[in-house]
Each structure stands twice: as structure tokens, then as C-alpha cells.
Amino acid sequence: MKAVYFASVRERIGLTEEGISPPANVATVSQLIGWLAARGEGYALAFANAATIRTAIDKSHARPESLIGSAHEVAFFPPMTGG
């Protein structure tokens, strides 16, 4: 699957996107974030406050408990503000 990173998540990880292959026991968005956070310092910083990270699975918003299943793309971004 492809992981896509936006804004501060991208800046901390240092990548716009990458191919990832999480282990079979990583089934939800929350578990995927935990798995990514354990990959290194930049990932740990990007996902330090996982509750604020927003996620989309195949371009549809997803909750932490959403199953990643056979997703082709999972995108991660911080909360957006604007007006």
C-alpha cells in the first residue's frame, strides 16, 4: 500500500509518500499509526499526538478504528483550520 503524508506529518518524516507493507496484525488505522511511529525518530515525532492525526483510506476520511483491509492508499494529515 502507499502511505501519503501531508503538511507537518510530511515535514517530520521527510517524505511525501512511500510504499509500506505493515504486518498482518496491523488491521486498523490506529494500529497502522502505532506501527509507523515505531519506525524511527521522524515517524515518532510525526505521530506523537496520534489523536490529532486525520486519515483517509483510498481518498475517503477514516476513523482510528477503521479497517485498512486491502487499501491501496492511506493518507495522513494534521487537523486543518481555515476560514
C-alpha positions as CSV (number, residue, x, y, z in Angstrom):
1,M,0.0,0.0,0.0
2,K,1.1,3.6,-0.4
3,A,1.3,5.9,2.6
4,V,0.9,9.6,1.7
5,Y,2.0,12.3,4.2
6,F,0.8,15.9,4.3
7,A,1.9,19.2,6.0
8,S,3.7,18.7,9.3
9,V,3.5,14.9,9.1
10,R,5.4,15.1,5.8
11,E,7.9,17.6,7.2
12,R,8.7,15.4,10.2
13,I,9.0,12.2,8.3
14,G,10.8,13.8,5.4
15,L,8.8,12.0,2.7
16,T,5.8,12.9,0.6
17,E,4.8,9.2,0.1
18,E,6.2,5.7,0.3
19,G,5.3,2.1,-0.2
20,I,4.7,0.3,3.0
21,S,3.9,-3.3,3.9
22,P,2.6,-3.4,7.5
23,P,2.4,-6.9,9.2
24,A,-0.8,-8.8,9.2
25,N,-1.6,-7.9,12.8
26,V,-1.9,-4.2,11.8
27,A,-5.6,-4.1,10.9
28,T,-6.8,-0.6,11.8
29,V,-5.8,3.0,11.2
30,S,-4.8,3.3,14.9
31,Q,-2.6,0.2,14.7
32,L,-1.1,1.5,11.5
33,I,-0.2,4.8,13.1
34,G,1.4,2.9,16.0
35,W,3.4,0.7,13.6
36,L,4.6,3.7,11.6
37,A,5.5,5.6,14.8
38,A,7.8,2.8,15.8
39,R,9.8,3.0,12.5
40,G,12.1,5.8,13.7
41,E,12.5,9.2,15.2
42,G,10.9,11.2,12.4
43,Y,7.8,8.9,12.4
44,A,7.7,9.0,16.2
45,L,7.6,12.8,16.1
46,A,5.0,12.9,13.3
47,F,2.7,10.6,15.1
48,A,3.5,11.7,18.7
49,N,-0.1,13.0,19.2
50,A,-1.9,10.4,17.2
51,A,-5.3,11.7,18.4
52,T,-4.8,14.8,16.2
53,I,-3.8,13.0,13.0
54,R,-6.5,12.7,10.4
55,T,-6.5,9.8,7.9
56,A,-8.0,8.9,4.6
57,I,-8.2,5.4,3.2
58,D,-8.4,5.4,-0.6
59,K,-9.4,9.1,-0.5
60,S,-12.2,8.7,2.0
61,H,-12.0,10.0,5.5
62,A,-11.3,7.3,8.1
63,R,-11.6,7.0,11.9
64,P,-8.9,5.4,14.1
65,E,-10.9,2.2,14.3
66,S,-11.4,1.9,10.6
67,L,-10.0,-1.2,9.0
68,I,-7.3,-0.7,6.5
69,G,-8.1,-4.0,4.7
70,S,-6.8,-4.1,1.2
71,A,-6.4,-0.3,0.9
72,H,-4.3,1.0,-1.9
73,E,-3.5,4.3,-0.3
74,V,-3.6,5.7,3.3
75,A,-3.1,9.4,3.7
76,F,-2.1,11.1,7.0
77,F,-2.5,14.8,7.7
78,P,-2.8,17.1,10.7
79,P,-6.1,18.9,11.6
80,M,-6.9,21.7,9.1
81,T,-8.1,25.1,10.0
82,G,-9.2,27.9,7.8
83,G,-11.8,30.5,7.3
